[in-house]
């Protein structure tokens, strides 16, 4: 996992906002490497491991480096390297530190942060400048100094050659290499020119597995969420993929493992997601392993598989089996539920997604950004939490300004309680969100609501984490006309996507073009009473 690239993609936009300065972006990228190396030290990390660190805690940087002279050195060196004002450099670093910390904790999952960063040292070591050895713990300095290559003094986006560490000893050698380096550069330019002349060239430096731009801020890794019930049948399934080819491949693997139950898997097919999934080729082996254990959840996202099960004894064996089936993937147990952390991270991610919408955004992107947030209602309550109102204020402004946007707000509960109670509770929670948005200026005709109760889980209902994921509010595009009653919707493909394009079964909640309609099919459904 390339930690610095991930942080550059997720944290830097929040720090820089509308400032698109390449120099500041490069400064932050290099800081992330130094910061990660510092957190890899157990002694450093233990100082604040149990603290409650907020996303705007700019004093957190001072606690990571308690020596003010080291903090000054970091800001000064990075400022000089990237031609940024030293005061601005210090401000950027202080803003980025708590945000980067939260992202790193999220990436680490159940793995201790220092261990995670030590295991992934190779992914960011080459971004660490030589001078940083004086501000890093001795163990980290020793490990980086032992590398075959000297510590890099550039970030990954810089293309100039590295400066010599000791000019007197290496000057003659480098001079001898200059003609060779020149030939290599000329050859590379000629090759790129020839590739550019091809009719359909693949972008230079793009991995063959994907033609999408790696690291683009609006592209997310394709993902798959699957859960089994107490009988090891498919209980929940969601996928987010970049094209129908990947959707078809994933569906084929699901069908091979779960048979017709695979038809319940809902798909979000959009170029917002990558068109590749690193584990796709191993899914026919991975999914049967999951199926063998009841009450189990699995999330595949990028190069990581996260699993959880109500059977603690089976968890270690499950992880071992998945590692053997997909050795290139990182397999980890879902970490214990940290409610505050989950909510804050979701709001941070949703805020970033909202900021990246731009002018006149696509309604589906608005819906997806809003669905990122966790709205954690109180037990058996439908009162909107205060912590979500700031983000919904931003959403209200966007929704009000987009003329043709129509959204449906859908409430979901976990599996505890009766169906009737959960349907009503989920509808009331969706209504609470709508009422707040309307109070902030959104036209009521742009919003409809639906309560799904426990009928559409995305995780197991046997673990605390699974139930937490299932209690949620989702936004979808409502692009079909509706009556004055919010309870009606007709053939909404955003709510009811094509579950399995390979069949002609009546497997959708609302029939669409891939279904064979019969007299008993009811195209218009009463949303207020839907299960």
Order of alpha helices (4+ residues) and beta strands (2+ residues): alpha-alpha-alpha-alpha-alpha-alpha-alpha-alpha-alpha-alpha-alpha-beta-beta-alpha-beta-alpha-beta-beta-alpha-beta-alpha-alpha-alpha-beta-alpha-beta-alpha-beta-beta-beta
